[in-house]
Amino acid sequence: MKYALKSLLLVTVLALVSCGGNDEKKEKETLKIGGSDKKVVVKQNATPPEADLIDLNSIGVGPIKDIELAATVDQAMAKSGEALFKSKCMACHKPDKRFIGPAPKDVLKRRSPEWVMNMILNPEEMVQKDPVAKQLLIEYNGSPMANQGLTEDEARQILEYFRTL
C-alpha cells in the first residue's frame, strides 16, 4: 500500500512538472496542398518577434518609391485586395495571426506603405538587400515569400485591404 501511494504521488508530481508553464503555445492549422491535407504546427509567442522590427522610414528595394494614402480607405479597392489576398496569399499568411509568414494586421504600424508594396512585388531582392526583410526571413525559418507576379495595381489593392484589418 505504501509503495502504491508513493508511486501515485511520484506520477502526480511528474505530471505537474511536465505540464509546467511554457510561454509558447502551439496551434495546429490544416493546409490544403495538392489535394492533401497537411498539419502545420506553428509556435506562437505572446509578442511576435517581428513586432520588435519597426521601421516606418525604409521604402525597401523595388519599383515603388512613393505612395500617398488617402485619409479614408477606398472600400472598392480594399474588397478587390481582399479577394486577391485570399487567392494568392492565404496559404502562408493569416490576416490577424502569425503563420508561415507574418500577419498583415497592423503592418502599416510597422512598415511604410512603400516597403509593403515592394515586398509584395519584389520579395526575392528584398530578402537579399533589405535588412528588415532579411531578419523576417530568419524569424520565419528561412521560408521566403513567393513572388505571385502581381501588378502594381494589384499590390496596391492588397495594401488597401491591409488598411481595413
C-alpha positions in Angstrom: 0.0 0.0 0.0 2.8 2.4 0.9 4.5 1.6 -2.4 1.3 2.3 -4.4 0.8 5.7 -2.6 4.4 6.7 -3.2 4.1 5.7 -6.9 0.9 7.6 -7.3 2.4 10.7 -5.6 5.5 10.5 -7.9 3.4 10.2 -11.0 1.3 13.2 -10.0 4.4 15.3 -9.3 6.0 14.3 -12.6 2.7 15.1 -14.5 2.6 18.6 -12.9 6.2 19.3 -13.6 6.0 18.2 -17.2 2.9 20.4 -17.8 4.8 23.4 -16.5 4.3 27.0 -17.8 5.8 27.5 -21.2 5.3 30.9 -22.7 4.9 29.4 -26.2 1.7 27.9 -27.4 1.2 25.7 -30.4 -1.6 25.9 -32.8 -2.4 23.3 -35.5 -3.5 24.6 -38.9 -4.6 22.5 -41.8 -3.2 23.4 -45.2 -4.7 22.1 -48.4 -1.7 21.4 -50.7 -2.1 19.4 -53.9 -5.4 17.8 -52.8 -4.0 16.5 -49.5 -4.3 18.0 -46.0 -1.1 18.7 -44.1 -1.0 19.7 -40.5 1.4 22.5 -39.7 2.5 23.3 -36.2 3.1 27.0 -35.6 4.8 28.2 -32.4 3.5 31.5 -31.2 5.0 33.7 -28.5 2.9 36.3 -26.6 4.7 39.0 -28.6 5.8 38.1 -32.1 9.5 38.8 -32.8 8.6 40.9 -35.8 6.8 43.3 -33.6 10.3 44.5 -32.5 11.2 45.3 -36.1 9.5 48.6 -36.6 10.8 50.7 -39.4 8.5 53.2 -40.9 11.2 55.1 -42.8 12.5 52.4 -45.1 10.9 52.0 -48.5 12.6 48.8 -49.2 14.0 47.7 -52.6 11.8 47.7 -55.7 9.8 49.8 -58.1 7.7 51.7 -55.5 9.3 54.9 -54.4 6.4 57.0 -53.1 2.7 56.3 -52.2 0.2 58.8 -51.0 -2.6 57.1 -49.0 -6.0 58.8 -48.7 -7.3 59.6 -45.3 -10.1 57.1 -45.8 -10.0 53.6 -47.1 -11.1 53.0 -50.7 -13.7 50.2 -50.0 -13.9 49.0 -53.6 -10.2 48.7 -53.8 -10.0 47.0 -50.4 -12.6 44.5 -51.5 -10.6 43.6 -54.6 -7.5 43.4 -52.4 -9.2 41.0 -50.0 -10.1 38.7 -52.9 -6.5 38.8 -54.2 -5.2 38.2 -50.7 -7.5 35.2 -50.2 -6.5 33.7 -53.6 -2.8 34.4 -53.6 -1.6 34.9 -50.0 -3.7 32.9 -47.6 -1.6 29.7 -48.0 1.2 31.4 -46.0 -0.4 34.5 -44.3 -3.4 34.7 -41.9 -4.9 38.2 -41.6 -4.5 38.5 -37.9 -2.1 35.8 -36.7 1.4 34.5 -37.3 1.5 31.6 -39.6 4.2 30.6 -42.2 4.6 34.3 -42.8 3.7 37.4 -40.6 0.2 38.6 -40.2 -0.6 41.7 -42.2 -2.8 43.1 -39.5 -1.3 46.5 -38.4 1.5 46.1 -40.8 1.3 49.8 -41.6 2.2 50.5 -37.9 5.5 48.6 -38.5 6.4 49.3 -42.2 5.9 52.1 -44.7 3.4 51.5 -47.5 6.2 51.6 -50.0 8.1 48.8 -48.1 4.9 46.7 -48.0 4.3 47.1 -51.7 7.9 46.4 -52.6 7.9 43.3 -50.5 4.7 42.1 -52.4 6.2 43.0 -55.8 9.9 42.2 -55.3 10.3 39.6 -52.5 13.5 38.0 -53.9 15.5 41.2 -54.0 14.0 42.4 -50.7 15.3 39.4 -48.8 18.7 39.8 -50.4 19.2 43.5 -49.8 16.7 44.9 -47.2 17.8 44.4 -43.6 14.2 44.0 -42.2 13.3 41.5 -44.9 16.4 39.6 -44.1 15.6 39.5 -40.5 12.0 38.4 -41.2 13.3 35.6 -43.4 15.3 34.4 -40.4 12.4 34.8 -38.0 10.2 32.7 -40.3 12.6 29.8 -40.5 14.0 30.7 -43.9 10.6 30.5 -45.6 10.9 33.1 -48.4 7.9 34.9 -49.7 6.8 33.6 -53.1 6.6 36.1 -55.9 3.0 35.9 -57.0 3.6 38.0 -60.2 1.2 40.7 -59.1 0.9 44.1 -60.9 1.4 47.4 -59.1 -2.3 47.9 -59.2 -3.0 44.5 -57.6 -0.4 45.1 -54.9 -2.0 48.5 -54.2 -5.4 46.8 -53.8 -3.9 44.3 -51.3 -2.3 47.3 -49.4 -5.7 48.9 -49.2 -7.1 45.7 -47.8 -4.4 45.7 -45.2 -5.6 49.1 -44.1 -9.0 47.5 -43.1 -7.5 44.8 -40.9 
